[in-house]
């Protein structure tokens, strides 16, 4: 599809990357897009958010509500290419106005507070009646 749409010079697919190579790639990003169709708890989104990257996520990622609550990115309807495009354009406009850093800082706060063990463990205890 990239070739068909003549986007070869505009789109780069990295495939699986690990360790320092992955961190180097992510450190050059301004936004992390994860419009998954089926997800439990996406570690990649939490990892990107912990690096200060605003995230575009689908409802299926199970973190969309939290991303919105913390203003740490944009949540889109599952499989909506129009909403993903709109989200990317919205974040690009914020980047042009130097306002994207705020969402990145919010993403870090989200991970440190909402997804910290001190916040998660009591929820498990309550859920399992411990």
N, C-alpha and C positions, 0 to 999 in steps of 0.2 A: 504494500500500500504506500510505503514511503517513496518508493521508486515511481509508482503509478501517479502519485500526487506531486511528483517533482520536488520532494523535500529532502533529498539526500544531503544537501549542504546545510540543512536547517535542523535536522533531527538526528540525534545520536543515541543508539541503544547500547548500553554498556554490558548487559548481561550480568551474571552474578559476580560480585566483587567482595573481597573480604579484607579485614584488617586495615593496615595503613593505606592500601590502595583505595579502598572504599571511603575511608575518612578523607583522603585527599580529593576525591571526586566530589563528595558531599560538601566539602569546605568551599568549593567554587560555585555551589548552587545558591540561588536566592529564594527558591520555593521548592517544596517537595510535594509532588502530586502522586496520590495513591488511590485512584478510583476503582478499588477492588469490587468485584461482584459478590464475593463470599469471603468472609474473614472472621476470625475469632477475636483476637486482640493483636493488631499488627505491630510487632516489635519494630519494624522499619519506621513506622510513623513516630513512635515514641523516641527512637534513636535520632531521627531527623529533628524532631521538636526539641530534644535535649541539646542539640547543636544550634538551636536558635533559628531553625527554618520554619517559616509559616507553612502549613500543610493544606493541601486540597484533598479532601477525603470524601468518599461516598458514604451513604447511610450504612451500607453493608460492612464497613470497617468497624462498626461498634464503638467508634470514638468520635463520630460526627457531632453528637450532642455536646461532648466535652470540648471539642475544638471550638464550637460556637460559644459555649459558656465562657471560655477564657479569651475569646477573640484572638485565637491562635492560628487562624486560617479560615478556610471556607469549606462548608459541607455542601455536597451536591446530591441530587437524586441519583440513585443507582443507574448506571449505564446511559446517562444523559450527556452526550457529547456537546450539546449546546450549553448545558450548565457548566461543564468542565471548561469549555472555551471561555465562557463569561467569567468564570472564576479566575482563570489565568489572566484575562484582560484586566479584571478588577485589581488583582495583585500587582500587575505590571504598572497600572496607573498609580498605585500607592508607592511603588518603588521609584517611579519618576519624580514623585513629590517628596521623596525621602521619608515616607511614612510607613514603610514596610518593616523597618527595624522594630517598631512597637509590637507588631504581631509576633515577630521572632522572640522578643523578650517575654511576651505573654506565653509563648510556646514553652520556653524554659520554665517559667513559673508553673505552668500546667503540669509538667512532668514532675517537678520537685514537690508539688503539693498534692495533686489529685492522684498521681500514680506512685507516690512514695510508699514504701512498705508500711510506714506508720499510718497511712490512710487506708491501705488495702487490707491489711491483716484483720482489723476490727470488722470489716465487711465480711470476710470469710468466716470469722467467728460467729457473727450474727446469722449468716446464711446457713451454716451447718449446726447452729444451736450449741455452740461451744461456750 
